[in-house]
Amino acid sequence: MLPLHPDADPRPQPPEEPGPNECCGSGCPLCVLDMYSDELQRYRAALAAWRQRHPDAEP
């Protein structure tokens, strides 16, 4: 199988970190910090998979 060209398989982009005032601190069931943590885990998994597909890409 030929390696994918980076343009056809772009590097995953990290999620945008919430600003310092985006969490209200009231214990919301869907806190922006919890959602960011979930998105960061998905990003890290996607990046690891992408790096396996593109072993010669910059770290």
C-alpha distance matrix in Angstrom:
0.0 3.8 6.5 9.0 12.2 15.1 17.2 14.8 14.7 18.1 19.4 21.6 25.2 27.9 30.5 33.9 36.3 39.6 42.6 45.4 47.6 45.1 45.9 49.4 49.7 51.2 48.6 46.9 44.7 41.8 42.4 40.4 39.8 38.4 36.1 35.0 34.3 32.1 30.2 29.8 28.3 25.8 25.0 24.5 22.1 20.1 20.2 19.1 16.0 15.4 16.0 13.4 10.7 12.7 14.1 15.8 17.6 21.4 22.7
3.8 0.0 3.8 6.4 9.0 12.2 14.3 12.5 12.8 16.0 17.4 20.1 23.6 26.5 29.3 32.5 35.1 38.4 41.2 44.1 46.4 44.0 45.1 48.7 49.2 50.9 48.5 46.8 44.8 41.7 42.1 39.8 39.3 38.2 35.8 34.4 33.9 32.1 29.8 29.2 28.2 25.7 24.3 24.0 22.1 19.7 19.3 18.7 15.9 14.4 14.9 13.0 9.9 10.8 12.6 13.4 15.2 18.9 20.8
6.5 3.8 0.0 3.8 6.5 9.0 11.7 10.4 9.9 12.7 13.8 16.7 20.1 22.9 25.9 29.0 31.5 34.9 37.7 40.6 42.9 40.7 41.7 45.4 45.9 47.7 45.4 43.8 42.1 38.9 39.1 36.7 36.0 35.1 32.8 31.1 30.7 29.1 26.7 25.9 25.1 22.7 21.1 20.7 19.2 16.7 15.9 15.5 13.0 11.1 11.3 10.0 6.7 7.1 9.3 10.2 11.5 15.3 17.1
9.0 6.4 3.8 0.0 3.8 6.2 8.3 6.6 6.5 9.6 11.4 14.2 17.5 20.7 23.5 26.5 29.3 32.5 35.3 38.3 40.5 38.1 39.4 43.0 43.8 45.5 43.4 41.6 39.9 36.6 36.9 34.3 34.0 33.2 30.6 29.0 29.0 27.3 24.6 24.1 23.7 21.0 19.2 19.5 18.2 15.1 14.6 15.1 12.5 9.9 11.2 10.8 7.1 7.4 10.7 11.4 11.5 15.0 16.9
12.2 9.0 6.5 3.8 0.0 3.8 5.5 5.4 6.4 8.4 10.7 14.0 16.8 20.3 23.1 25.7 28.7 32.0 34.5 37.6 39.8 37.6 39.2 42.8 43.9 45.8 43.9 42.1 40.7 37.3 37.3 34.4 34.2 33.8 31.1 29.2 29.6 28.2 25.2 24.7 24.8 22.2 19.9 20.4 19.7 16.5 15.5 16.6 14.6 11.3 12.4 13.0 9.5 8.4 11.7 11.2 10.6 13.9 16.4
15.1 12.2 9.0 6.2 3.8 0.0 3.8 5.4 4.9 5.2 7.2 10.7 13.2 16.7 19.6 22.1 25.0 28.4 30.7 33.9 36.1 34.1 35.7 39.4 40.5 42.5 40.8 39.0 37.9 34.4 34.1 31.1 30.8 30.7 28.1 26.0 26.5 25.4 22.2 21.5 22.0 19.6 16.9 17.6 17.5 14.2 12.8 14.5 13.1 9.5 10.6 12.3 9.4 7.6 11.1 10.5 8.7 11.4 13.7
17.2 14.3 11.7 8.3 5.5 3.8 0.0 3.8 5.4 5.5 8.7 11.7 13.7 17.5 20.0 22.1 25.4 28.5 30.7 34.1 36.0 33.9 35.8 39.4 40.8 42.7 41.1 39.1 38.1 34.4 34.3 31.3 31.4 31.4 28.5 26.5 27.5 26.3 22.9 22.7 23.6 20.9 18.3 19.7 19.6 16.0 15.1 17.4 15.9 12.3 14.0 15.7 12.7 11.4 14.9 14.2 12.1 14.4 16.8
14.8 12.5 10.4 6.6 5.4 5.4 3.8 0.0 3.8 6.2 9.7 12.1 14.7 18.4 20.6 23.2 26.5 29.4 32.0 35.4 37.1 34.7 36.4 39.8 41.2 42.8 41.0 38.9 37.4 33.9 34.2 31.4 31.7 31.2 28.2 26.7 27.5 25.8 22.6 22.8 23.2 20.1 18.1 19.6 18.8 15.2 15.1 17.0 14.7 11.7 14.1 15.0 11.6 11.5 15.3 15.4 13.9 16.6 18.5
14.7 12.8 9.9 6.5 6.4 4.9 5.4 3.8 0.0 3.8 6.6 8.8 11.9 15.4 17.8 20.6 23.7 26.8 29.5 32.7 34.6 32.2 33.7 37.2 38.3 39.9 38.0 36.0 34.6 31.1 31.3 28.6 28.6 28.0 25.2 23.6 24.1 22.5 19.4 19.4 19.6 16.6 14.6 15.9 15.1 11.4 11.3 13.3 11.1 8.0 10.8 12.0 8.9 9.1 12.9 13.7 11.9 14.5 15.8
18.1 16.0 12.7 9.6 8.4 5.2 5.5 6.2 3.8 0.0 3.8 6.3 8.7 12.4 14.9 17.5 20.6 23.7 26.3 29.5 31.5 29.3 30.9 34.5 35.7 37.6 35.9 34.1 32.9 29.4 29.2 26.2 26.2 26.1 23.2 21.3 22.1 20.9 17.6 17.3 18.2 15.5 12.9 14.4 14.5 10.9 10.1 12.9 11.8 8.4 10.7 13.0 10.8 10.0 13.5 13.8 11.0 12.8 14.0
19.4 17.4 13.8 11.4 10.7 7.2 8.7 9.7 6.6 3.8 0.0 3.8 6.4 9.6 12.7 15.4 18.1 21.5 24.0 27.1 29.3 27.3 28.8 32.4 33.4 35.5 33.8 32.2 31.2 27.7 27.2 24.2 23.7 23.7 21.3 18.9 19.4 18.6 15.4 14.5 15.4 13.3 10.2 11.2 11.9 8.7 7.0 10.1 9.9 6.6 8.3 11.4 10.2 9.1 11.9 12.5 9.3 10.3 10.8
21.6 20.1 16.7 14.2 14.0 10.7 11.7 12.1 8.8 6.3 3.8 0.0 3.8 6.6 9.3 12.4 15.1 18.3 21.2 24.2 26.3 24.0 25.3 29.0 29.9 31.9 30.1 28.4 27.4 23.9 23.5 20.6 20.2 20.0 17.5 15.3 15.9 15.0 11.6 11.0 12.2 9.9 6.8 8.7 9.7 6.5 5.8 9.5 9.7 7.5 9.8 12.7 12.1 11.9 14.5 15.6 12.5 13.0 12.4
25.2 23.6 20.1 17.5 16.8 13.2 13.7 14.7 11.9 8.7 6.4 3.8 0.0 3.8 6.5 9.0 11.9 15.2 17.7 20.9 23.0 20.9 22.6 26.2 27.4 29.5 28.1 26.5 26.0 22.4 21.5 18.3 18.0 18.5 15.9 13.3 14.5 14.3 10.7 10.0 12.2 10.7 7.2 9.6 11.6 9.2 8.2 12.0 13.0 11.0 12.7 15.9 15.7 15.0 17.2 17.9 14.4 14.0 13.2
27.9 26.5 22.9 20.7 20.3 16.7 17.5 18.4 15.4 12.4 9.6 6.6 3.8 0.0 3.8 6.5 8.6 12.1 14.8 17.7 20.0 18.0 19.4 23.1 24.0 26.3 24.9 23.6 23.2 19.8 18.5 15.3 14.5 15.3 13.1 10.1 11.2 11.6 8.3 6.9 9.8 9.3 5.9 8.1 11.0 9.8 8.9 12.3 14.0 12.9 14.1 17.3 17.8 17.3 18.9 19.9 16.5 15.5 13.8
30.5 29.3 25.9 23.5 23.1 19.6 20.0 20.6 17.8 14.9 12.7 9.3 6.5 3.8 0.0 3.8 6.2 9.1 12.2 15.2 17.1 14.7 16.1 19.8 20.9 23.0 21.7 20.2 20.0 16.4 15.1 11.8 11.6 12.5 10.0 7.1 9.3 9.8 6.3 6.3 9.8 9.3 7.2 10.0 12.6 11.7 11.8 15.0 16.5 15.8 17.5 20.4 20.8 20.7 22.5 23.6 20.2 19.3 17.6
33.9 32.5 29.0 26.5 25.7 22.1 22.1 23.2 20.6 17.5 15.4 12.4 9.0 6.5 3.8 0.0 3.8 6.4 8.9 12.3 14.0 12.0 14.1 17.7 19.2 21.6 20.9 19.5 20.0 16.4 14.6 10.9 11.0 13.0 10.8 7.8 10.7 12.0 9.1 9.1 12.8 12.9 10.9 13.4 16.2 15.5 15.2 18.4 20.1 19.2 20.6 23.7 24.2 23.6 25.4 26.1 22.5 21.1 19.5
36.3 35.1 31.5 29.3 28.7 25.0 25.4 26.5 23.7 20.6 18.1 15.1 11.9 8.6 6.2 3.8 0.0 3.8 6.4 9.1 11.4 9.9 11.4 15.1 16.3 19.0 18.4 17.6 18.5 15.3 12.8 9.2 8.4 11.1 10.0 6.6 9.2 11.6 9.7 9.0 12.7 13.8 12.3 14.0 17.1 17.2 16.8 19.6 21.8 21.2 22.3 25.3 26.3 25.8 27.0 27.9 24.4 22.7 20.6
39.6 38.4 34.9 32.5 32.0 28.4 28.5 29.4 26.8 23.7 21.5 18.3 15.2 12.1 9.1 6.4 3.8 0.0 3.8 6.6 8.0 6.1 7.9 11.5 13.1 15.8 15.7 14.8 16.2 13.3 10.4 6.8 6.9 10.2 9.5 7.2 10.1 12.6 11.4 11.5 15.0 16.1 15.2 17.1 20.0 20.2 20.2 22.9 25.0 24.6 25.8 28.8 29.7 29.4 30.7 31.6 28.2 26.5 24.4
42.6 41.2 37.7 35.3 34.5 30.7 30.7 32.0 29.5 26.3 24.0 21.2 17.7 14.8 12.2 8.9 6.4 3.8 0.0 3.8 5.5 5.4 8.0 11.1 13.1 16.1 16.8 16.3 18.4 15.8 12.6 9.5 9.6 13.3 13.0 10.8 13.5 16.2 15.1 15.0 18.5 19.8 18.6 20.3 23.4 23.5 23.2 26.0 28.2 27.6 28.6 31.7 32.6 32.0 33.2 33.8 30.3 28.3 26.3
45.4 44.1 40.6 38.3 37.6 33.9 34.1 35.4 32.7 29.5 27.1 24.2 20.9 17.7 15.2 12.3 9.1 6.6 3.8 0.0 3.8 5.8 7.2 9.7 11.1 14.5 15.6 16.0 18.5 16.6 13.0 10.8 10.1 13.9 14.7 12.7 14.7 17.8 17.4 16.9 20.1 22.0 21.0 22.3 25.5 26.0 25.6 28.1 30.5 30.2 30.9 34.0 35.2 34.6 35.5 36.2 32.7 30.5 28.2
47.6 46.4 42.9 40.5 39.8 36.1 36.0 37.1 34.6 31.5 29.3 26.3 23.0 20.0 17.1 14.0 11.4 8.0 5.5 3.8 0.0 3.8 5.6 7.0 9.4 12.4 14.1 14.2 17.2 15.5 12.1 10.4 10.9 14.5 15.1 14.0 16.3 19.0 18.8 19.0 22.1 23.7 23.1 24.7 27.6 28.1 28.1 30.6 32.8 32.6 33.6 36.6 37.6 37.2 38.4 39.1 35.7 33.6 31.5
45.1 44.0 40.7 38.1 37.6 34.1 33.9 34.7 32.2 29.3 27.3 24.0 20.9 18.0 14.7 12.0 9.9 6.1 5.4 5.8 3.8 0.0 3.8 6.3 9.0 11.4 12.5 11.8 14.4 12.2 9.1 7.0 8.5 11.8 11.8 11.2 14.0 16.2 15.9 16.7 19.7 20.9 20.6 22.6 25.2 25.6 26.0 28.6 30.5 30.3 31.7 34.6 35.4 35.3 36.7 37.7 34.2 32.5 30.4
45.9 45.1 41.7 39.4 39.2 35.7 35.8 36.4 33.7 30.9 28.8 25.3 22.6 19.4 16.1 14.1 11.4 7.9 8.0 7.2 5.6 3.8 0.0 3.8 5.5 8.1 8.9 8.8 11.7 10.3 6.7 6.1 6.8 9.8 10.9 11.0 13.0 15.3 15.9 16.6 19.1 20.8 21.0 22.7 25.1 25.9 26.6 28.8 30.8 31.1 32.4 35.0 36.1 36.3 37.5 38.8 35.5 33.9 31.4
49.4 48.7 45.4 43.0 42.8 39.4 39.4 39.8 37.2 34.5 32.4 29.0 26.2 23.1 19.8 17.7 15.1 11.5 11.1 9.7 7.0 6.3 3.8 0.0 3.8 5.6 7.9 8.2 11.8 11.4 8.4 9.1 10.1 12.5 13.9 14.5 16.3 18.4 19.2 20.2 22.5 24.1 24.6 26.3 28.6 29.5 30.2 32.4 34.3 34.7 36.1 38.6 39.8 40.0 41.3 42.6 39.3 37.6 35.2
49.7 49.2 45.9 43.8 43.9 40.5 40.8 41.2 38.3 35.7 33.4 29.9 27.4 24.0 20.9 19.2 16.3 13.1 13.1 11.1 9.4 9.0 5.5 3.8 0.0 3.8 5.7 7.7 11.1 11.5 8.5 10.1 10.0 11.8 14.1 14.9 15.8 18.0 19.6 20.2 22.0 24.1 24.9 26.1 28.3 29.7 30.4 32.2 34.3 35.1 36.2 38.6 40.1 40.4 41.4 42.9 39.8 38.1 35.4
51.2 50.9 47.7 45.5 45.8 42.5 42.7 42.8 39.9 37.6 35.5 31.9 29.5 26.3 23.0 21.6 19.0 15.8 16.1 14.5 12.4 11.4 8.1 5.6 3.8 0.0 3.8 5.8 9.3 10.8 8.9 11.4 12.0 13.0 15.1 16.7 17.6 19.2 21.0 22.2 23.7 25.5 26.7 28.1 29.9 31.3 32.4 34.2 36.0 36.9 38.3 40.5 41.9 42.5 43.6 45.3 42.3 40.8 38.1
48.6 48.5 45.4 43.4 43.9 40.8 41.1 41.0 38.0 35.9 33.8 30.1 28.1 24.9 21.7 20.9 18.4 15.7 16.8 15.6 14.1 12.5 8.9 7.9 5.7 3.8 0.0 3.8 6.3 8.4 7.0 10.3 10.5 10.4 12.9 14.9 15.2 16.5 18.8 20.1 21.0 22.9 24.5 25.7 27.2 28.8 30.2 31.7 33.4 34.6 36.1 38.0 39.5 40.3 41.4 43.3 40.5 39.3 36.5
46.9 46.8 43.8 41.6 42.1 39.0 39.1 38.9 36.0 34.1 32.2 28.4 26.5 23.6 20.2 19.5 17.6 14.8 16.3 16.0 14.2 11.8 8.8 8.2 7.7 5.8 3.8 0.0 3.8 5.4 5.1 8.6 10.1 9.6 11.1 13.7 14.7 15.3 17.3 19.2 20.2 21.5 23.2 24.9 26.2 27.4 29.1 30.8 32.2 33.3 35.1 36.9 38.1 39.1 40.5 42.4 39.5 38.6 36.0
44.7 44.8 42.1 39.9 40.7 37.9 38.1 37.4 34.6 32.9 31.2 27.4 26.0 23.2 20.0 20.0 18.5 16.2 18.4 18.5 17.2 14.4 11.7 11.8 11.1 9.3 6.3 3.8 0.0 3.8 5.9 9.5 10.7 8.9 10.1 13.4 13.8 13.6 16.0 18.2 18.7 19.7 21.9 23.6 24.3 25.7 27.7 29.2 30.3 31.7 33.7 35.2 36.3 37.7 39.1 41.3 38.6 37.9 35.4
41.8 41.7 38.9 36.6 37.3 34.4 34.4 33.9 31.1 29.4 27.7 23.9 22.4 19.8 16.4 16.4 15.3 13.3 15.8 16.6 15.5 12.2 10.3 11.4 11.5 10.8 8.4 5.4 3.8 0.0 3.8 6.4 8.4 6.8 6.8 10.2 11.3 11.0 12.7 15.3 16.1 16.8 18.8 20.8 21.7 22.7 24.7 26.5 27.5 28.6 30.7 32.4 33.3 34.5 36.2 38.2 35.4 34.8 32.4
42.4 42.1 39.1 36.9 37.3 34.1 34.3 34.2 31.3 29.2 27.2 23.5 21.5 18.5 15.1 14.6 12.8 10.4 12.6 13.0 12.1 9.1 6.7 8.4 8.5 8.9 7.0 5.1 5.9 3.8 0.0 3.8 5.3 5.2 6.3 8.6 9.9 10.8 12.4 14.2 15.7 16.9 18.3 20.1 21.6 22.7 24.2 26.1 27.5 28.5 30.2 32.2 33.4 34.2 35.6 37.4 34.5 33.4 30.9
40.4 39.8 36.7 34.3 34.4 31.1 31.3 31.4 28.6 26.2 24.2 20.6 18.3 15.3 11.8 10.9 9.2 6.8 9.5 10.8 10.4 7.0 6.1 9.1 10.1 11.4 10.3 8.6 9.5 6.4 3.8 0.0 3.8 5.5 5.0 6.0 8.6 9.9 10.3 12.0 14.2 15.3 16.0 18.1 20.0 20.7 21.8 24.1 25.6 26.1 27.8 30.2 31.1 31.6 33.1 34.7 31.6 30.5 28.1
39.8 39.3 36.0 34.0 34.2 30.8 31.4 31.7 28.6 26.2 23.7 20.2 18.0 14.5 11.6 11.0 8.4 6.9 9.6 10.1 10.9 8.5 6.8 10.1 10.0 12.0 10.5 10.1 10.7 8.4 5.3 3.8 0.0 3.8 5.4 5.0 6.2 8.7 9.8 10.3 12.4 14.3 15.0 16.3 18.5 19.7 20.5 22.4 24.4 25.1 26.4 28.7 30.1 30.5 31.6 33.3 30.3 28.9 26.3
38.4 38.2 35.1 33.2 33.8 30.7 31.4 31.2 28.0 26.1 23.7 20.0 18.5 15.3 12.5 13.0 11.1 10.2 13.3 13.9 14.5 11.8 9.8 12.5 11.8 13.0 10.4 9.6 8.9 6.8 5.2 5.5 3.8 0.0 3.8 5.4 5.1 6.3 8.7 9.8 10.8 12.6 14.2 15.4 16.9 18.5 19.9 21.4 23.1 24.3 25.7 27.6 29.1 30.0 31.1 33.1 30.4 29.4 26.7
36.1 35.8 32.8 30.6 31.1 28.1 28.5 28.2 25.2 23.2 21.3 17.5 15.9 13.1 10.0 10.8 10.0 9.5 13.0 14.7 15.1 11.8 10.9 13.9 14.1 15.1 12.9 11.1 10.1 6.8 6.3 5.0 5.4 3.8 0.0 3.8 5.4 5.1 6.2 8.5 10.0 10.7 12.2 14.3 15.6 16.5 18.1 20.1 21.3 22.2 24.1 26.1 27.1 28.0 29.6 31.5 28.6 28.0 25.6
35.0 34.4 31.1 29.0 29.2 26.0 26.5 26.7 23.6 21.3 18.9 15.3 13.3 10.1 7.1 7.8 6.6 7.2 10.8 12.7 14.0 11.2 11.0 14.5 14.9 16.7 14.9 13.7 13.4 10.2 8.6 6.0 5.0 5.4 3.8 0.0 3.8 5.4 5.0 6.0 8.6 9.8 10.2 12.1 14.2 15.0 15.9 18.1 19.8 20.4 21.9 24.2 25.4 25.8 27.2 28.9 25.9 24.9 22.4
34.3 33.9 30.7 29.0 29.6 26.5 27.5 27.5 24.1 22.1 19.4 15.9 14.5 11.2 9.3 10.7 9.2 10.1 13.5 14.7 16.3 14.0 13.0 16.3 15.8 17.6 15.2 14.7 13.8 11.3 9.9 8.6 6.2 5.1 5.4 3.8 0.0 3.8 5.5 5.0 6.3 8.8 9.8 10.6 12.5 14.2 15.1 16.6 18.6 19.7 20.9 22.9 24.6 25.2 26.2 28.2 25.5 24.5 21.7
32.1 32.1 29.1 27.3 28.2 25.4 26.3 25.8 22.5 20.9 18.6 15.0 14.3 11.6 9.8 12.0 11.6 12.6 16.2 17.8 19.0 16.2 15.3 18.4 18.0 19.2 16.5 15.3 13.6 11.0 10.8 9.9 8.7 6.3 5.1 5.4 3.8 0.0 3.8 5.4 5.2 6.4 8.7 10.0 10.9 12.4 14.2 15.6 16.9 18.4 20.1 21.7 23.1 24.2 25.5 27.8 25.3 24.9 22.3
30.2 29.8 26.7 24.6 25.2 22.2 22.9 22.6 19.4 17.6 15.4 11.6 10.7 8.3 6.3 9.1 9.7 11.4 15.1 17.4 18.8 15.9 15.9 19.2 19.6 21.0 18.8 17.3 16.0 12.7 12.4 10.3 9.8 8.7 6.2 5.0 5.5 3.8 0.0 3.8 5.4 5.1 6.1 8.6 9.9 10.4 12.0 14.2 15.4 16.1 18.1 20.1 21.0 21.9 23.5 25.5 22.7 22.3 20.1
29.8 29.2 25.9 24.1 24.7 21.5 22.7 22.8 19.4 17.3 14.5 11.0 10.0 6.9 6.3 9.1 9.0 11.5 15.0 16.9 19.0 16.7 16.6 20.2 20.2 22.2 20.1 19.2 18.2 15.3 14.2 12.0 10.3 9.8 8.5 6.0 5.0 5.4 3.8 0.0 3.8 5.4 4.9 6.1 8.6 9.7 10.3 12.2 14.2 14.9 16.1 18.4 19.8 20.3 21.5 23.4 20.6 19.8 17.2
28.3 28.2 25.1 23.7 24.8 22.0 23.6 23.2 19.6 18.2 15.4 12.2 12.2 9.8 9.8 12.8 12.7 15.0 18.5 20.1 22.1 19.7 19.1 22.5 22.0 23.7 21.0 20.2 18.7 16.1 15.7 14.2 12.4 10.8 10.0 8.6 6.3 5.2 5.4 3.8 0.0 3.8 5.4 5.2 6.3 8.6 9.9 10.7 12.5 14.2 15.4 17.0 18.7 19.8 20.7 23.1 20.9 20.5 17.7
25.8 25.7 22.7 21.0 22.2 19.6 20.9 20.1 16.6 15.5 13.3 9.9 10.7 9.3 9.3 12.9 13.8 16.1 19.8 22.0 23.7 20.9 20.8 24.1 24.1 25.5 22.9 21.5 19.7 16.8 16.9 15.3 14.3 12.6 10.7 9.8 8.8 6.4 5.1 5.4 3.8 0.0 3.8 5.5 5.2 6.1 8.5 9.9 10.7 12.1 14.2 15.6 16.7 18.1 19.6 22.1 19.8 20.1 17.9
25.0 24.3 21.1 19.2 19.9 16.9 18.3 18.1 14.6 12.9 10.2 6.8 7.2 5.9 7.2 10.9 12.3 15.2 18.6 21.0 23.1 20.6 21.0 24.6 24.9 26.7 24.5 23.2 21.9 18.8 18.3 16.0 15.0 14.2 12.2 10.2 9.8 8.7 6.1 4.9 5.4 3.8 0.0 3.8 5.5 5.0 6.0 8.5 9.8 10.2 12.0 14.2 15.2 15.9 17.4 19.5 16.8 16.7 14.7
24.5 24.0 20.7 19.5 20.4 17.6 19.7 19.6 15.9 14.4 11.2 8.7 9.6 8.1 10.0 13.4 14.0 17.1 20.3 22.3 24.7 22.6 22.7 26.3 26.1 28.1 25.7 24.9 23.6 20.8 20.1 18.1 16.3 15.4 14.3 12.1 10.6 10.0 8.6 6.1 5.2 5.5 3.8 0.0 3.8 5.5 5.0 6.1 8.6 9.7 10.4 12.5 14.3 14.9 15.7 18.0 15.7 15.5 12.8
22.1 22.1 19.2 18.2 19.7 17.5 19.6 18.8 15.1 14.5 11.9 9.7 11.6 11.0 12.6 16.2 17.1 20.0 23.4 25.5 27.6 25.2 25.1 28.6 28.3 29.9 27.2 26.2 24.3 21.7 21.6 20.0 18.5 16.9 15.6 14.2 12.5 10.9 9.9 8.6 6.3 5.2 5.5 3.8 0.0 3.8 5.4 5.2 6.3 8.6 9.9 10.9 12.7 14.2 15.2 18.1 16.4 16.9 14.6
20.1 19.7 16.7 15.1 16.5 14.2 16.0 15.2 11.4 10.9 8.7 6.5 9.2 9.8 11.7 15.5 17.2 20.2 23.5 26.0 28.1 25.6 25.9 29.5 29.7 31.3 28.8 27.4 25.7 22.7 22.7 20.7 19.7 18.5 16.5 15.0 14.2 12.4 10.4 9.7 8.6 6.1 5.0 5.5 3.8 0.0 3.8 5.5 5.2 6.1 8.6 10.0 10.7 12.2 14.0 16.6 14.5 15.5 13.9
20.2 19.3 15.9 14.6 15.5 12.8 15.1 15.1 11.3 10.1 7.0 5.8 8.2 8.9 11.8 15.2 16.8 20.2 23.2 25.6 28.1 26.0 26.6 30.2 30.4 32.4 30.2 29.1 27.7 24.7 24.2 21.8 20.5 19.9 18.1 15.9 15.1 14.2 12.0 10.3 9.9 8.5 6.0 5.0 5.4 3.8 0.0 3.8 5.4 4.9 6.1 8.6 9.8 10.1 11.5 13.7 11.4 11.9 10.2
19.1 18.7 15.5 15.1 16.6 14.5 17.4 17.0 13.3 12.9 10.1 9.5 12.0 12.3 15.0 18.4 19.6 22.9 26.0 28.1 30.6 28.6 28.8 32.4 32.2 34.2 31.7 30.8 29.2 26.5 26.1 24.1 22.4 21.4 20.1 18.1 16.6 15.6 14.2 12.2 10.7 9.9 8.5 6.1 5.2 5.5 3.8 0.0 3.8 5.4 5.1 6.4 8.9 9.8 10.2 13.1 11.8 12.6 10.5
16.0 15.9 13.0 12.5 14.6 13.1 15.9 14.7 11.1 11.8 9.9 9.7 13.0 14.0 16.5 20.1 21.8 25.0 28.2 30.5 32.8 30.5 30.8 34.3 34.3 36.0 33.4 32.2 30.3 27.5 27.5 25.6 24.4 23.1 21.3 19.8 18.6 16.9 15.4 14.2 12.5 10.7 9.8 8.6 6.3 5.2 5.4 3.8 0.0 3.8 5.5 5.2 6.5 8.8 10.1 13.3 12.4 14.2 13.0
15.4 14.4 11.1 9.9 11.3 9.5 12.3 11.7 8.0 8.4 6.6 7.5 11.0 12.9 15.8 19.2 21.2 24.6 27.6 30.2 32.6 30.3 31.1 34.7 35.1 36.9 34.6 33.3 31.7 28.6 28.5 26.1 25.1 24.3 22.2 20.4 19.7 18.4 16.1 14.9 14.2 12.1 10.2 9.7 8.6 6.1 4.9 5.4 3.8 0.0 3.8 5.4 5.1 6.1 8.5 11.0 9.4 11.5 11.0
16.0 14.9 11.3 11.2 12.4 10.6 14.0 14.1 10.8 10.7 8.3 9.8 12.7 14.1 17.5 20.6 22.3 25.8 28.6 30.9 33.6 31.7 32.4 36.1 36.2 38.3 36.1 35.1 33.7 30.7 30.2 27.8 26.4 25.7 24.1 21.9 20.9 20.1 18.1 16.1 15.4 14.2 12.0 10.4 9.9 8.6 6.1 5.1 5.5 3.8 0.0 3.8 5.3 4.8 5.5 8.2 7.1 9.0 8.2
13.4 13.0 10.0 10.8 13.0 12.3 15.7 15.0 12.0 13.0 11.4 12.7 15.9 17.3 20.4 23.7 25.3 28.8 31.7 34.0 36.6 34.6 35.0 38.6 38.6 40.5 38.0 36.9 35.2 32.4 32.2 30.2 28.7 27.6 26.1 24.2 22.9 21.7 20.1 18.4 17.0 15.6 14.2 12.5 10.9 10.0 8.6 6.4 5.2 5.4 3.8 0.0 3.8 5.5 5.5 9.2 9.6 12.0 11.4
10.7 9.9 6.7 7.1 9.5 9.4 12.7 11.6 8.9 10.8 10.2 12.1 15.7 17.8 20.8 24.2 26.3 29.7 32.6 35.2 37.6 35.4 36.1 39.8 40.1 41.9 39.5 38.1 36.3 33.3 33.4 31.1 30.1 29.1 27.1 25.4 24.6 23.1 21.0 19.8 18.7 16.7 15.2 14.3 12.7 10.7 9.8 8.9 6.5 5.1 5.3 3.8 0.0 3.8 6.1 9.0 9.3 12.5 12.9
12.7 10.8 7.1 7.4 8.4 7.6 11.4 11.5 9.1 10.0 9.1 11.9 15.0 17.3 20.7 23.6 25.8 29.4 32.0 34.6 37.2 35.3 36.3 40.0 40.4 42.5 40.3 39.1 37.7 34.5 34.2 31.6 30.5 30.0 28.0 25.8 25.2 24.2 21.9 20.3 19.8 18.1 15.9 14.9 14.2 12.2 10.1 9.8 8.8 6.1 4.8 5.5 3.8 0.0 3.8 5.5 5.6 9.0 10.2
14.1 12.6 9.3 10.7 11.7 11.1 14.9 15.3 12.9 13.5 11.9 14.5 17.2 18.9 22.5 25.4 27.0 30.7 33.2 35.5 38.4 36.7 37.5 41.3 41.4 43.6 41.4 40.5 39.1 36.2 35.6 33.1 31.6 31.1 29.6 27.2 26.2 25.5 23.5 21.5 20.7 19.6 17.4 15.7 15.2 14.0 11.5 10.2 10.1 8.5 5.5 5.5 6.1 3.8 0.0 3.8 5.6 8.5 9.1
15.8 13.4 10.2 11.4 11.2 10.5 14.2 15.4 13.7 13.8 12.5 15.6 17.9 19.9 23.6 26.1 27.9 31.6 33.8 36.2 39.1 37.7 38.8 42.6 42.9 45.3 43.3 42.4 41.3 38.2 37.4 34.7 33.3 33.1 31.5 28.9 28.2 27.8 25.5 23.4 23.1 22.1 19.5 18.0 18.1 16.6 13.7 13.1 13.3 11.0 8.2 9.2 9.0 5.5 3.8 0.0 3.8 6.6 8.7
17.6 15.2 11.5 11.5 10.6 8.7 12.1 13.9 11.9 11.0 9.3 12.5 14.4 16.5 20.2 22.5 24.4 28.2 30.3 32.7 35.7 34.2 35.5 39.3 39.8 42.3 40.5 39.5 38.6 35.4 34.5 31.6 30.3 30.4 28.6 25.9 25.5 25.3 22.7 20.6 20.9 19.8 16.8 15.7 16.4 14.5 11.4 11.8 12.4 9.4 7.1 9.6 9.3 5.6 5.6 3.8 0.0 3.8 6.4
21.4 18.9 15.3 15.0 13.9 11.4 14.4 16.6 14.5 12.8 10.3 13.0 14.0 15.5 19.3 21.1 22.7 26.5 28.3 30.5 33.6 32.5 33.9 37.6 38.1 40.8 39.3 38.6 37.9 34.8 33.4 30.5 28.9 29.4 28.0 24.9 24.5 24.9 22.3 19.8 20.5 20.1 16.7 15.5 16.9 15.5 11.9 12.6 14.2 11.5 9.0 12.0 12.5 9.0 8.5 6.6 3.8 0.0 3.8
22.7 20.8 17.1 16.9 16.4 13.7 16.8 18.5 15.8 14.0 10.8 12.4 13.2 13.8 17.6 19.5 20.6 24.4 26.3 28.2 31.5 30.4 31.4 35.2 35.4 38.1 36.5 36.0 35.4 32.4 30.9 28.1 26.3 26.7 25.6 22.4 21.7 22.3 20.1 17.2 17.7 17.9 14.7 12.8 14.6 13.9 10.2 10.5 13.0 11.0 8.2 11.4 12.9 10.2 9.1 8.7 6.4 3.8 0.0
